Amino acid sequence: VGHTDAEGTLSGNLELSKKRAASVLERLVSAYRVPRAQLEAAGVGYLVPRASNLTEGGRDQNRRVEVVLTSTR
């Protein structure tokens, strides 16, 4: 799941977060040979911040991709 800071529009950040997650997915497939069928990329923009968007440090923390494990089988 891709995330962004709160700079810019929601629609722009949703697109950026989706691209960010897709980039990580492609890296997992190409470099680590994770089967593509086991992966899904999504983006939520700035809707789930980890830290405050009022500081540069907080914005840095909010620009991220998180892996969510849904099954071990």
N, CA, C, O and CB atoms as a CASP TS submission, in Angstrom:
PFRMAT TS
TARGET T0000
AUTHOR 0000-0000-0000
METHOD Language model
MODEL 1
PARENT N/A
ATOM      1  N   VAL     1       0.855  -1.172   0.000  1.00  0.00           N
ATOM      2  CA  VAL     1       0.000   0.000   0.000  1.00  0.00           C
ATOM      3  C   VAL     1       0.897   1.229   0.000  1.00  0.00           C
ATOM      4  O   VAL     1       1.717   1.414   0.900  1.00  0.00           O
ATOM      5  CB  VAL     1      -0.971   0.001   1.226  1.00  0.00           C
ATOM      6  N   GLY     2       0.732   2.072  -1.026  1.00  0.00           N
ATOM      7  CA  GLY     2       1.518   3.288  -1.135  1.00  0.00           C
ATOM      8  C   GLY     2       0.880   4.432  -0.375  1.00  0.00           C
ATOM      9  O   GLY     2      -0.344   4.540  -0.297  1.00  0.00           O
ATOM     10  N   HIS     3       1.723   5.285   0.184  1.00  0.00           N
ATOM     11  CA  HIS     3       1.285   6.450   0.961  1.00  0.00           C
ATOM     12  C   HIS     3       2.061   7.678   0.502  1.00  0.00           C
ATOM     13  O   HIS     3       3.148   7.555  -0.062  1.00  0.00           O
ATOM     14  CB  HIS     3       1.484   6.214   2.490  1.00  0.00           C
ATOM     15  N   THR     4       1.514   8.842   0.738  1.00  0.00           N
ATOM     16  CA  THR     4       2.186  10.105   0.428  1.00  0.00           C
ATOM     17  C   THR     4       2.065  11.048   1.614  1.00  0.00           C
ATOM     18  O   THR     4       1.378  10.756   2.593  1.00  0.00           O
ATOM     19  CB  THR     4       1.589  10.755  -0.848  1.00  0.00           C
ATOM     20  N   ASP     5       2.745  12.185   1.509  1.00  0.00           N
ATOM     21  CA  ASP     5       2.501  13.249   2.480  1.00  0.00           C
ATOM     22  C   ASP     5       1.276  14.036   2.014  1.00  0.00           C
ATOM     23  O   ASP     5       0.654  13.673   1.016  1.00  0.00           O
ATOM     24  CB  ASP     5       3.760  14.187   2.636  1.00  0.00           C
ATOM     25  N   ALA     6       0.927  15.099   2.716  1.00  0.00           N
ATOM     26  CA  ALA     6      -0.306  15.832   2.408  1.00  0.00           C
ATOM     27  C   ALA     6      -0.086  17.020   1.473  1.00  0.00           C
ATOM     28  O   ALA     6      -0.977  17.856   1.326  1.00  0.00           O
ATOM     29  CB  ALA     6      -0.938  16.317   3.687  1.00  0.00           C
ATOM     30  N   GLU     7       1.074  17.108   0.844  1.00  0.00           N
ATOM     31  CA  GLU     7       1.322  18.183  -0.104  1.00  0.00           C
ATOM     32  C   GLU     7       0.602  17.873  -1.411  1.00  0.00           C
ATOM     33  O   GLU     7       0.715  16.757  -1.918  1.00  0.00           O
ATOM     34  CB  GLU     7       2.842  18.373  -0.342  1.00  0.00           C
ATOM     35  N   GLY     8      -0.127  18.818  -1.962  1.00  0.00           N
ATOM     36  CA  GLY     8      -0.813  18.615  -3.234  1.00  0.00           C
ATOM     37  C   GLY     8      -2.237  18.139  -3.063  1.00  0.00           C
ATOM     38  O   GLY     8      -2.771  18.095  -1.955  1.00  0.00           O
ATOM     39  N   THR     9      -2.842  17.784  -4.185  1.00  0.00           N
ATOM     40  CA  THR     9      -4.257  17.400  -4.187  1.00  0.00           C
ATOM     41  C   THR     9      -4.429  15.928  -3.819  1.00  0.00           C
ATOM     42  O   THR     9      -3.500  15.129  -3.935  1.00  0.00           O
ATOM     43  CB  THR     9      -4.883  17.674  -5.562  1.00  0.00           C
ATOM     44  N   LEU    10      -5.624  15.592  -3.379  1.00  0.00           N
ATOM     45  CA  LEU    10      -5.917  14.204  -3.053  1.00  0.00           C
ATOM     46  C   LEU    10      -5.796  13.333  -4.301  1.00  0.00           C
ATOM     47  O   LEU    10      -5.194  12.261  -4.247  1.00  0.00           O
ATOM     48  CB  LEU    10      -7.325  14.076  -2.439  1.00  0.00           C
ATOM     49  N   SER    11      -6.355  13.776  -5.415  1.00  0.00           N
ATOM     50  CA  SER    11      -6.300  12.951  -6.630  1.00  0.00           C
ATOM     51  C   SER    11      -4.859  12.740  -7.088  1.00  0.00           C
ATOM     52  O   SER    11      -4.495  11.634  -7.489  1.00  0.00           O
ATOM     53  CB  SER    11      -7.120  13.602  -7.758  1.00  0.00           C
ATOM     54  N   GLY    12      -4.049  13.769  -7.035  1.00  0.00           N
ATOM     55  CA  GLY    12      -2.642  13.636  -7.408  1.00  0.00           C
ATOM     56  C   GLY    12      -1.892  12.700  -6.482  1.00  0.00           C
ATOM     57  O   GLY    12      -1.061  11.910  -6.932  1.00  0.00           O
ATOM     58  N   ASN    13      -2.177  12.783  -5.198  1.00  0.00           N
ATOM     59  CA  ASN    13      -1.514  11.920  -4.232  1.00  0.00           C
ATOM     60  C   ASN    13      -1.996  10.480  -4.316  1.00  0.00           C
ATOM     61  O   ASN    13      -1.221   9.556  -4.069  1.00  0.00           O
ATOM     62  CB  ASN    13      -1.730  12.447  -2.839  1.00  0.00           C
ATOM     63  N   LEU    14      -3.255  10.274  -4.657  1.00  0.00           N
ATOM     64  CA  LEU    14      -3.734   8.901  -4.859  1.00  0.00           C
ATOM     65  C   LEU    14      -2.994   8.262  -6.028  1.00  0.00           C
ATOM     66  O   LEU    14      -2.567   7.111  -5.935  1.00  0.00           O
ATOM     67  CB  LEU    14      -5.266   8.881  -5.112  1.00  0.00           C
ATOM     68  N   GLU    15      -2.840   8.991  -7.118  1.00  0.00           N
ATOM     69  CA  GLU    15      -2.117   8.479  -8.280  1.00  0.00           C
ATOM     70  C   GLU    15      -0.656   8.197  -7.937  1.00  0.00           C
ATOM     71  O   GLU    15      -0.125   7.145  -8.293  1.00  0.00           O
ATOM     72  CB  GLU    15      -2.203   9.475  -9.442  1.00  0.00           C
ATOM     73  N   LEU    16      -0.010   9.130  -7.250  1.00  0.00           N
ATOM     74  CA  LEU    16       1.388   8.947  -6.851  1.00  0.00           C
ATOM     75  C   LEU    16       1.543   7.736  -5.941  1.00  0.00           C
ATOM     76  O   LEU    16       2.476   6.951  -6.113  1.00  0.00           O
ATOM     77  CB  LEU    16       1.914  10.204  -6.146  1.00  0.00           C
ATOM     78  N   SER    17       0.651   7.575  -4.985  1.00  0.00           N
ATOM     79  CA  SER    17       0.767   6.447  -4.054  1.00  0.00           C
ATOM     80  C   SER    17       0.555   5.110  -4.768  1.00  0.00           C
ATOM     81  O   SER    17       1.190   4.116  -4.416  1.00  0.00           O
ATOM     82  CB  SER    17      -0.246   6.595  -2.910  1.00  0.00           C
ATOM     83  N   LYS    18      -0.324   5.078  -5.757  1.00  0.00           N
ATOM     84  CA  LYS    18      -0.522   3.852  -6.548  1.00  0.00           C
ATOM     85  C   LYS    18       0.737   3.528  -7.348  1.00  0.00           C
ATOM     86  O   LYS    18       1.147   2.370  -7.420  1.00  0.00           O
ATOM     87  CB  LYS    18      -1.736   4.003  -7.501  1.00  0.00           C
ATOM     88  N   LYS    19       1.350   4.549  -7.948  1.00  0.00           N
ATOM     89  CA  LYS    19       2.584   4.344  -8.709  1.00  0.00           C
ATOM     90  C   LYS    19       3.714   3.887  -7.797  1.00  0.00           C
ATOM     91  O   LYS    19       4.517   3.034  -8.174  1.00  0.00           O
ATOM     92  CB  LYS    19       2.986   5.633  -9.441  1.00  0.00           C
ATOM     93  N   ARG    20       3.773   4.449  -6.611  1.00  0.00           N
ATOM     94  CA  ARG    20       4.807   4.077  -5.641  1.00  0.00           C
ATOM     95  C   ARG    20       4.669   2.602  -5.265  1.00  0.00           C
ATOM     96  O   ARG    20       5.664   1.878  -5.228  1.00  0.00           O
ATOM     97  CB  ARG    20       4.717   4.967  -4.375  1.00  0.00           C
ATOM     98  N   ALA    21       3.459   2.159  -4.991  1.00  0.00           N
ATOM     99  CA  ALA    21       3.222   0.755  -4.636  1.00  0.00           C
ATOM    100  C   ALA    21       3.499  -0.163  -5.827  1.00  0.00           C
ATOM    101  O   ALA    21       4.065  -1.242  -5.653  1.00  0.00           O
ATOM    102  CB  ALA    21       1.773   0.560  -4.143  1.00  0.00           C
ATOM    103  N   ALA    22       3.111   0.249  -7.025  1.00  0.00           N
ATOM    104  CA  ALA    22       3.352  -0.560  -8.222  1.00  0.00           C
ATOM    105  C   ALA    22       4.846  -0.716  -8.484  1.00  0.00           C
ATOM    106  O   ALA    22       5.288  -1.771  -8.939  1.00  0.00           O
ATOM    107  CB  ALA    22       2.666   0.069  -9.442  1.00  0.00           C
ATOM    108  N   SER    23       5.616   0.310  -8.205  1.00  0.00           N
ATOM    109  CA  SER    23       7.059   0.242  -8.383  1.00  0.00           C
ATOM    110  C   SER    23       7.678  -0.801  -7.449  1.00  0.00           C
ATOM    111  O   SER    23       8.548  -1.568  -7.858  1.00  0.00           O
ATOM    112  CB  SER    23       7.689   1.618  -8.136  1.00  0.00           C
ATOM    113  N   VAL    24       7.233  -0.823  -6.219  1.00  0.00           N
ATOM    114  CA  VAL    24       7.725  -1.823  -5.262  1.00  0.00           C
ATOM    115  C   VAL    24       7.308  -3.220  -5.698  1.00  0.00           C
ATOM    116  O   VAL    24       8.095  -4.162  -5.610  1.00  0.00           O
ATOM    117  CB  VAL    24       7.197  -1.528  -3.839  1.00  0.00           C
ATOM    118  N   LEU    25       6.071  -3.357  -6.169  1.00  0.00           N
ATOM    119  CA  LEU    25       5.600  -4.650  -6.661  1.00  0.00           C
ATOM    120  C   LEU    25       6.500  -5.138  -7.798  1.00  0.00           C
ATOM    121  O   LEU    25       6.915  -6.297  -7.801  1.00  0.00           O
ATOM    122  CB  LEU    25       4.130  -4.551  -7.137  1.00  0.00           C
ATOM    123  N   GLU    26       6.799  -4.277  -8.749  1.00  0.00           N
ATOM    124  CA  GLU    26       7.651  -4.663  -9.875  1.00  0.00           C
ATOM    125  C   GLU    26       9.042  -5.074  -9.405  1.00  0.00           C
ATOM    126  O   GLU    26       9.628  -6.007  -9.953  1.00  0.00           O
ATOM    127  CB  GLU    26       7.758  -3.515 -10.878  1.00  0.00           C
ATOM    128  N   ARG    27       9.564  -4.403  -8.419  1.00  0.00           N
ATOM    129  CA  ARG    27      10.882  -4.756  -7.877  1.00  0.00           C
ATOM    130  C   ARG    27      10.848  -6.127  -7.208  1.00  0.00           C
ATOM    131  O   ARG    27      11.779  -6.916  -7.373  1.00  0.00           O
ATOM    132  CB  ARG    27      11.354  -3.690  -6.868  1.00  0.00           C
ATOM    133  N   LEU    28       9.799  -6.418  -6.466  1.00  0.00           N
ATOM    134  CA  LEU    28       9.668  -7.725  -5.831  1.00  0.00           C
ATOM    135  C   LEU    28       9.595  -8.835  -6.874  1.00  0.00           C
ATOM    136  O   LEU    28      10.151  -9.915  -6.675  1.00  0.00           O
ATOM    137  CB  LEU    28       8.429  -7.761  -4.934  1.00  0.00           C
ATOM    138  N   VAL    29       8.913  -8.573  -7.979  1.00  0.00           N
ATOM    139  CA  VAL    29       8.783  -9.569  -9.055  1.00  0.00           C
ATOM    140  C   VAL    29      10.111  -9.744  -9.782  1.00  0.00           C
ATOM    141  O   VAL    29      10.568 -10.870  -9.976  1.00  0.00           O
ATOM    142  CB  VAL    29       7.677  -9.152 -10.059  1.00  0.00           C
ATOM    143  N   SER    30      10.730  -8.647 -10.181  1.00  0.00           N
ATOM    144  CA  SER    30      11.922  -8.740 -11.025  1.00  0.00           C
ATOM    145  C   SER    30      13.183  -9.129 -10.261  1.00  0.00           C
ATOM    146  O   SER    30      13.973  -9.935 -10.754  1.00  0.00           O
ATOM    147  CB  SER    30      12.151  -7.430 -11.716  1.00  0.00           C
ATOM    148  N   ALA    31      13.384  -8.586  -9.092  1.00  0.00           N
ATOM    149  CA  ALA    31      14.627  -8.836  -8.367  1.00  0.00           C
ATOM    150  C   ALA    31      14.549 -10.031  -7.422  1.00  0.00           C
ATOM    151  O   ALA    31      15.553 -10.698  -7.172  1.00  0.00           O
ATOM    152  CB  ALA    31      15.009  -7.613  -7.588  1.00  0.00           C
ATOM    153  N   TYR    32      13.366 -10.297  -6.903  1.00  0.00           N
ATOM    154  CA  TYR    32      13.241 -11.342  -5.885  1.00  0.00           C
ATOM    155  C   TYR    32      12.359 -12.504  -6.321  1.00  0.00           C
ATOM    156  O   TYR    32      12.130 -13.449  -5.566  1.00  0.00           O
ATOM    157  CB  TYR    32      12.693 -10.752  -4.619  1.00  0.00           C
ATOM    158  N   ARG    33      11.866 -12.416  -7.564  1.00  0.00           N
ATOM    159  CA  ARG    33      11.074 -13.493  -8.168  1.00  0.00           C
ATOM    160  C   ARG    33       9.844 -13.890  -7.355  1.00  0.00           C
ATOM    161  O   ARG    33       9.470 -15.062  -7.317  1.00  0.00           O
ATOM    162  CB  ARG    33      11.940 -14.698  -8.363  1.00  0.00           C
ATOM    163  N   VAL    34       9.226 -12.921  -6.713  1.00  0.00           N
ATOM    164  CA  VAL    34       7.952 -13.163  -6.038  1.00  0.00           C
ATOM    165  C   VAL    34       6.898 -13.296  -7.135  1.00  0.00           C
ATOM    166  O   VAL    34       6.814 -12.435  -8.011  1.00  0.00           O
ATOM    167  CB  VAL    34       7.592 -11.998  -5.012  1.00  0.00           C
ATOM    168  N   PRO    35       6.101 -14.346  -7.105  1.00  0.00           N
ATOM    169  CA  PRO    35       5.079 -14.506  -8.147  1.00  0.00           C
ATOM    170  C   PRO    35       4.101 -13.326  -8.165  1.00  0.00           C
ATOM    171  O   PRO    35       3.513 -12.971  -7.143  1.00  0.00           O
ATOM    172  CB  PRO    35       4.309 -15.818  -7.936  1.00  0.00           C
ATOM    173  N   ARG    36       3.944 -12.735  -9.340  1.00  0.00           N
ATOM    174  CA  ARG    36       3.066 -11.573  -9.489  1.00  0.00           C
ATOM    175  C   ARG    36       1.645 -11.859  -8.997  1.00  0.00           C
ATOM    176  O   ARG    36       0.994 -10.974  -8.442  1.00  0.00           O
ATOM    177  CB  ARG    36       3.027 -11.133 -10.947  1.00  0.00           C
ATOM    178  N   ALA    37       1.167 -13.071  -9.194  1.00  0.00           N
ATOM    179  CA  ALA    37      -0.196 -13.429  -8.795  1.00  0.00           C
ATOM    180  C   ALA    37      -0.393 -13.345  -7.278  1.00  0.00           C
ATOM    181  O   ALA    37      -1.527 -13.298  -6.802  1.00  0.00           O
ATOM    182  CB  ALA    37      -0.527 -14.837  -9.281  1.00  0.00           C
ATOM    183  N   GLN    38       0.692 -13.325  -6.532  1.00  0.00           N
ATOM    184  CA  GLN    38       0.596 -13.230  -5.068  1.00  0.00           C
ATOM    185  C   GLN    38       0.603 -11.794  -4.572  1.00  0.00           C
ATOM    186  O   GLN    38       0.481 -11.556  -3.370  1.00  0.00           O
ATOM    187  CB  GLN    38       1.736 -13.986  -4.424  1.00  0.00           C
ATOM    188  N   LEU    39       0.742 -10.849  -5.464  1.00  0.00           N
ATOM    189  CA  LEU    39       0.899  -9.446  -5.076  1.00  0.00           C
ATOM    190  C   LEU    39      -0.219  -8.573  -5.623  1.00  0.00           C
ATOM    191  O   LEU    39      -0.829  -8.875  -6.649  1.00  0.00           O
ATOM    192  CB  LEU    39       2.238  -8.919  -5.553  1.00  0.00           C
ATOM    193  N   GLU    40      -0.466  -7.498  -4.919  1.00  0.00           N
ATOM    194  CA  GLU    40      -1.427  -6.486  -5.356  1.00  0.00           C
ATOM    195  C   GLU    40      -0.924  -5.131  -4.876  1.00  0.00           C
ATOM    196  O   GLU    40      -0.497  -4.999  -3.729  1.00  0.00           O
ATOM    197  CB  GLU    40      -2.874  -6.783  -4.809  1.00  0.00           C
ATOM    198  N   ALA    41      -0.971  -4.139  -5.732  1.00  0.00           N
ATOM    199  CA  ALA    41      -0.540  -2.794  -5.366  1.00  0.00           C
ATOM    200  C   ALA    41      -1.759  -1.888  -5.231  1.00  0.00           C
ATOM    201  O   ALA    41      -2.678  -1.937  -6.049  1.00  0.00           O
ATOM    202  CB  ALA    41       0.453  -2.224  -6.414  1.00  0.00           C
ATOM    203  N   ALA    42      -1.753  -1.067  -4.191  1.00  0.00           N
ATOM    204  CA  ALA    42      -2.838  -0.113  -3.962  1.00  0.00           C
ATOM    205  C   ALA    42      -2.234   1.177  -3.424  1.00  0.00           C
ATOM    206  O   ALA    42      -1.102   1.189  -2.941  1.00  0.00           O
ATOM    207  CB  ALA    42      -3.909  -0.690  -2.971  1.00  0.00           C
ATOM    208  N   GLY    43      -2.986   2.247  -3.508  1.00  0.00           N
ATOM    209  CA  GLY    43      -2.540   3.527  -2.984  1.00  0.00           C
ATOM    210  C   GLY    43      -3.647   4.220  -2.220  1.00  0.00           C
ATOM    211  O   GLY    43      -4.814   4.154  -2.605  1.00  0.00           O
ATOM    212  N   VAL    44      -3.281   4.887  -1.133  1.00  0.00           N
ATOM    213  CA  VAL    44      -4.272   5.601  -0.325  1.00  0.00           C
ATOM    214  C   VAL    44      -3.933   7.082  -0.161  1.00  0.00           C
ATOM    215  O   VAL    44      -4.560   7.789   0.629  1.00  0.00           O
ATOM    216  CB  VAL    44      -4.388   4.951   1.042  1.00  0.00           C
ATOM    217  N   GLY    45      -2.935   7.542  -0.916  1.00  0.00           N
ATOM    218  CA  GLY    45      -2.587   8.960  -0.837  1.00  0.00           C
ATOM    219  C   GLY    45      -2.164   9.363   0.550  1.00  0.00           C
ATOM    220  O   GLY    45      -1.367   8.680   1.193  1.00  0.00           O
ATOM    221  N   TYR    46      -2.701  10.478   1.013  1.00  0.00           N
ATOM    222  CA  TYR    46      -2.337  10.989   2.344  1.00  0.00           C
ATOM    223  C   TYR    46      -3.403  10.670   3.407  1.00  0.00           C
ATOM    224  O   TYR    46      -3.415  11.288   4.471  1.00  0.00           O
ATOM    225  CB  TYR    46      -2.119  12.503   2.275  1.00  0.00           C
ATOM    226  N   LEU    47      -4.280   9.725   3.128  1.00  0.00           N
ATOM    227  CA  LEU    47      -5.407   9.462   4.024  1.00  0.00           C
ATOM    228  C   LEU    47      -5.046   8.680   5.282  1.00  0.00           C
ATOM    229  O   LEU    47      -5.840   8.637   6.221  1.00  0.00           O
ATOM    230  CB  LEU    47      -6.458   8.719   3.284  1.00  0.00           C
ATOM    231  N   VAL    48      -3.865   8.061   5.325  1.00  0.00           N
ATOM    232  CA  VAL    48      -3.467   7.268   6.498  1.00  0.00           C
ATOM    233  C   VAL    48      -2.051   7.691   6.917  1.00  0.00           C
ATOM    234  O   VAL    48      -1.100   6.931   6.730  1.00  0.00           O
ATOM    235  CB  VAL    48      -3.524   5.719   6.185  1.00  0.00           C
ATOM    236  N   PRO    49      -1.906   8.893   7.480  1.00  0.00           N
ATOM    237  CA  PRO    49      -0.570   9.357   7.846  1.00  0.00           C
ATOM    238  C   PRO    49      -0.007   8.581   9.041  1.00  0.00           C
ATOM    239  O   PRO    49      -0.745   8.138   9.921  1.00  0.00           O
ATOM    240  CB  PRO    49      -0.604  10.849   8.164  1.00  0.00           C
ATOM    241  N   ARG    50       1.301   8.434   9.046  1.00  0.00           N
ATOM    242  CA  ARG    50       2.015   7.830  10.169  1.00  0.00           C
ATOM    243  C   ARG    50       2.435   8.922  11.160  1.00  0.00           C
ATOM    244  O   ARG    50       2.525   8.685  12.365  1.00  0.00           O
ATOM    245  CB  ARG    50       3.258   7.035   9.668  1.00  0.00           C
ATOM    246  N   ALA    51       2.686  10.106  10.633  1.00  0.00           N
ATOM    247  CA  ALA    51       3.176  11.220  11.446  1.00  0.00           C
ATOM    248  C   ALA    51       2.509  12.506  10.973  1.00  0.00           C
ATOM    249  O   ALA    51       1.766  12.510   9.991  1.00  0.00           O
ATOM    250  CB  ALA    51       4.732  11.339  11.364  1.00  0.00           C
ATOM    251  N   SER    52       2.779  13.582  11.673  1.00  0.00           N
ATOM    252  CA  SER    52       2.219  14.883  11.316  1.00  0.00           C
ATOM    253  C   SER    52       2.773  15.359   9.977  1.00  0.00           C
ATOM    254  O   SER    52       3.956  15.185   9.685  1.00  0.00           O
ATOM    255  CB  SER    52       2.518  15.916  12.413  1.00  0.00           C
ATOM    256  N   ASN    53       1.916  15.954   9.181  1.00  0.00           N
ATOM    257  CA  ASN    53       2.342  16.544   7.921  1.00  0.00           C
ATOM    258  C   ASN    53       2.777  18.000   8.096  1.00  0.00           C
ATOM    259  O   ASN    53       3.052  18.684   7.110  1.00  0.00           O
ATOM    260  CB  ASN    53       1.220  16.455   6.901  1.00  0.00           C
ATOM    261  N   LEU    54       2.841  18.469   9.321  1.00  0.00           N
ATOM    262  CA  LEU    54       3.221  19.849   9.593  1.00  0.00           C
ATOM    263  C   LEU    54       4.724  20.056   9.629  1.00  0.00           C
ATOM    264  O   LEU    54       5.186  21.197   9.606  1.00  0.00           O
ATOM    265  CB  LEU    54       2.627  20.291  10.891  1.00  0.00           C
ATOM    266  N   THR    55       5.508  18.965   9.687  1.00  0.00           N
ATOM    267  CA  THR    55       6.968  19.079   9.708  1.00  0.00           C
ATOM    268  C   THR    55       7.557  18.257   8.567  1.00  0.00           C
ATOM    269  O   THR    55       6.932  17.311   8.087  1.00  0.00           O
ATOM    270  CB  THR    55       7.544  18.611  11.075  1.00  0.00           C
ATOM    271  N   GLU    56       8.760  18.622   8.137  1.00  0.00           N
ATOM    272  CA  GLU    56       9.434  17.862   7.071  1.00  0.00           C
ATOM    273  C   GLU    56       9.691  16.426   7.521  1.00  0.00           C
ATOM    274  O   GLU    56       9.530  15.491   6.736  1.00  0.00           O
ATOM    275  CB  GLU    56      10.770  18.542   6.672  1.00  0.00           C
ATOM    276  N   GLY    57      10.088  16.248   8.775  1.00  0.00           N
ATOM    277  CA  GLY    57      10.320  14.896   9.288  1.00  0.00           C
ATOM    278  C   GLY    57       9.062  14.046   9.254  1.00  0.00           C
ATOM    279  O   GLY    57       9.117  12.863   8.917  1.00  0.00           O
ATOM    280  N   GLY    58       7.941  14.635   9.597  1.00  0.00           N
ATOM    281  CA  GLY    58       6.674  13.912   9.547  1.00  0.00           C
ATOM    282  C   GLY    58       6.279  13.579   8.123  1.00  0.00           C
ATOM    283  O   GLY    58       5.814  12.473   7.847  1.00  0.00           O
ATOM    284  N   ARG    59       6.461  14.531   7.215  1.00  0.00           N
ATOM    285  CA  ARG    59       6.151  14.275   5.802  1.00  0.00           C
ATOM    286  C   ARG    59       7.042  13.167   5.243  1.00  0.00           C
ATOM    287  O   ARG    59       6.586  12.338   4.456  1.00  0.00           O
ATOM    288  CB  ARG    59       6.322  15.564   4.969  1.00  0.00           C
ATOM    289  N   ASP    60       8.325  13.154   5.654  1.00  0.00           N
ATOM    290  CA  ASP    60       9.231  12.079   5.230  1.00  0.00           C
ATOM    291  C   ASP    60       8.700  10.713   5.663  1.00  0.00           C
ATOM    292  O   ASP    60       8.740   9.759   4.886  1.00  0.00           O
ATOM    293  CB  ASP    60      10.641  12.303   5.808  1.00  0.00           C
ATOM    294  N   GLN    61       8.210  10.614   6.877  1.00  0.00           N
ATOM    295  CA  GLN    61       7.686   9.346   7.383  1.00  0.00           C
ATOM    296  C   GLN    61       6.414   8.921   6.644  1.00  0.00           C
ATOM    297  O   GLN    61       6.147   7.730   6.487  1.00  0.00           O
ATOM    298  CB  GLN    61       7.404   9.455   8.881  1.00  0.00           C
ATOM    299  N   ASN    62       5.652   9.884   6.203  1.00  0.00           N
ATOM    300  CA  ASN    62       4.387   9.569   5.537  1.00  0.00           C
ATOM    301  C   ASN    62       4.566   9.110   4.090  1.00  0.00           C
ATOM    302  O   ASN    62       3.669   8.481   3.530  1.00  0.00           O
ATOM    303  CB  ASN    62       3.484  10.773   5.571  1.00  0.00           C
ATOM    304  N   ARG    63       5.699   9.414   3.485  1.00  0.00           N
ATOM    305  CA  ARG    63       5.979   8.950   2.113  1.00  0.00           C
ATOM    306  C   ARG    63       6.591   7.558   2.210  1.00  0.00           C
ATOM    307  O   ARG    63       7.786   7.414   2.465  1.00  0.00           O
ATOM    308  CB  ARG    63       6.945   9.943   1.343  1.00  0.00           C
ATOM    309  N   ARG    64       5.758   6.527   2.004  1.00  0.00           N
ATOM    310  CA  ARG    64       6.216   5.164   2.239  1.00  0.00           C
ATOM    311  C   ARG    64       5.365   4.155   1.481  1.00  0.00           C
ATOM    312  O   ARG    64       4.315   4.491   0.931  1.00  0.00           O
ATOM    313  CB  ARG    64       6.195   4.850   3.728  1.00  0.00           C
ATOM    314  N   VAL    65       5.836   2.914   1.462  1.00  0.00           N
ATOM    315  CA  VAL    65       5.043   1.774   0.986  1.00  0.00           C
ATOM    316  C   VAL    65       5.065   0.745   2.104  1.00  0.00           C
ATOM    317  O   VAL    65       6.126   0.413   2.633  1.00  0.00           O
ATOM    318  CB  VAL    65       5.608   1.172  -0.380  1.00  0.00           C
ATOM    319  N   GLU    66       3.897   0.247   2.458  1.00  0.00           N
ATOM    320  CA  GLU    66       3.773  -0.781   3.485  1.00  0.00           C
ATOM    321  C   GLU    66       3.328  -2.080   2.839  1.00  0.00           C
ATOM    322  O   GLU    66       2.501  -2.083   1.926  1.00  0.00           O
ATOM    323  CB  GLU    66       2.778  -0.350   4.592  1.00  0.00           C
ATOM    324  N   VAL    67       3.883  -3.181   3.318  1.00  0.00           N
ATOM    325  CA  VAL    67       3.485  -4.503   2.867  1.00  0.00           C
ATOM    326  C   VAL    67       2.494  -5.055   3.872  1.00  0.00           C
ATOM    327  O   VAL    67       2.752  -5.063   5.075  1.00  0.00           O
ATOM    328  CB  VAL    67       4.713  -5.449   2.702  1.00  0.00           C
ATOM    329  N   VAL    68       1.367  -5.514   3.374  1.00  0.00           N
ATOM    330  CA  VAL    68       0.330  -6.095   4.225  1.00  0.00           C
ATOM    331  C   VAL    68       0.231  -7.581   3.878  1.00  0.00           C
ATOM    332  O   VAL    68      -0.141  -7.944   2.762  1.00  0.00           O
ATOM    333  CB  VAL    68      -1.059  -5.362   4.033  1.00  0.00           C
ATOM    334  N   LEU    69       0.562  -8.414   4.828  1.00  0.00           N
ATOM    335  CA  LEU    69       0.473  -9.858   4.620  1.00  0.00           C
ATOM    336  C   LEU    69      -0.944 -10.309   4.939  1.00  0.00           C
ATOM    337  O   LEU    69      -1.424 -10.128   6.058  1.00  0.00           O
ATOM    338  CB  LEU    69       1.510 -10.622   5.498  1.00  0.00           C
ATOM    339  N   THR    70      -1.613 -10.896   3.951  1.00  0.00           N
ATOM    340  CA  THR    70      -3.000 -11.297   4.159  1.00  0.00           C
ATOM    341  C   THR    70      -3.154 -12.785   4.359  1.00  0.00           C
ATOM    342  O   THR    70      -4.179 -13.236   4.871  1.00  0.00           O
ATOM    343  CB  THR    70      -3.837 -10.864   3.002  1.00  0.00           C
ATOM    344  N   SER    71      -2.139 -13.574   3.959  1.00  0.00           N
ATOM    345  CA  SER    71      -2.219 -15.023   4.123  1.00  0.00           C
ATOM    346  C   SER    71      -0.821 -15.613   4.041  1.00  0.00           C
ATOM    347  O   SER    71       0.038 -15.084   3.335  1.00  0.00           O
ATOM    348  CB  SER    71      -3.146 -15.658   3.051  1.00  0.00           C
ATOM    349  N   THR    72      -0.594 -16.682   4.746  1.00  0.00           N
ATOM    350  CA  THR    72       0.692 -17.371   4.656  1.00  0.00           C
ATOM    351  C   THR    72       0.571 -18.637   3.837  1.00  0.00           C
ATOM    352  O   THR    72       1.513 -19.428   3.783  1.00  0.00           O
ATOM    353  CB  THR    72       1.224 -17.699   6.045  1.00  0.00           C
ATOM    354  N   ARG    73      -0.565 -18.846   3.197  1.00  0.00           N
ATOM    355  CA  ARG    73      -0.774 -20.027   2.354  1.00  0.00           C
ATOM    356  C   ARG    73      -0.986 -19.629   0.917  1.00  0.00           C
ATOM    357  O   ARG    73      -1.178 -20.491   0.060  1.00  0.00           O
ATOM    358  CB  ARG    73      -1.963 -20.841   2.846  1.00  0.00           C
TER
END
